[in-house]
Amino acid sequence: MLFVMNIGNTNTQAAYWADGHFSGLRSCRTAELNADMIPRDVPVAAASVVPEVRRKLSEMAIFWIGPEMNTGLDTSAVDMTTIGADRLANAVRLAELAGPHPALCLDFGTAITMEVVDERKRFFGGAIAPGRMLLRRSLNSYTAQLPLIPICDEPPPPVGLNTADAIRLGVDGGAVGIAREMIAHAQKMFAGKEMAAYGTGGDAGFFCRAIAELVDGGAEFTLRGIVKSWELNHI
């Protein structure tokens, strides 16, 4: 059995892995994560993009996803010292799924990130952009009157007839455009080849409904990359 954590900027996922399946999948606010939530009687593997959390848990025996580990990938094309642990876990998971074709993953969380792996398990990095809530907060924080509107899973209106709908159209429609542009850039790298595109992260449902070529990779996508990384380094 293995306890697995994906520690993001806003939320943390955690679950037990045994016999090829996850159990007890749960999430909490990353700010509330503490050592008492982590078992001490089984191995623990984690990806963290929050340095303060890693420092807080530094005394625990945790296998951390990082550039020094065996990834099973050809990473010679990228600067591994700058790649976030969650993105690296996604790339490891992509290598399992790519098969005879290149593949990409879009992770929709606080940020929108993209990872690209080809059929030879070469990791080509990807892209990073602000997510829907981060864009909303930017408008609210840096203007005098624009409100902070909640995330909505419905598609934006054709045109905004009030301020809230105008923000939804601009932010949500714009975020979909960002994701589509990321996919288009990746496809240009592999012209003439079939390419699979997976979506994951807390906001993936919205984007998978909006972008036809984006396949829902499931809530466990990054966790599975963490598990595979642990296996590559311990089995």
Secondary structure, 3 states (H helix, E strand, C coil): CEEEEEECCCEEEEEEEECCEEEEEEEEEHHHCCHHHCCCCCCEEEEECCHHHHHHCCCCCEEECCCCCCCCCECCCCCHHHCCHHHHHHHHHHHHHHCCCCEEEEEECCEEEEEEECCCCEEEEEEEEECHHHHHHHHHHCCCCCCCCCCCCCCCCCCCCCHHHHHHHHHHHHHHHHHHHHHHHHHHHCCCCCCEEEEECCCHHHHHHHCCCEEECCCCHHHHHHHHHHHHHHC
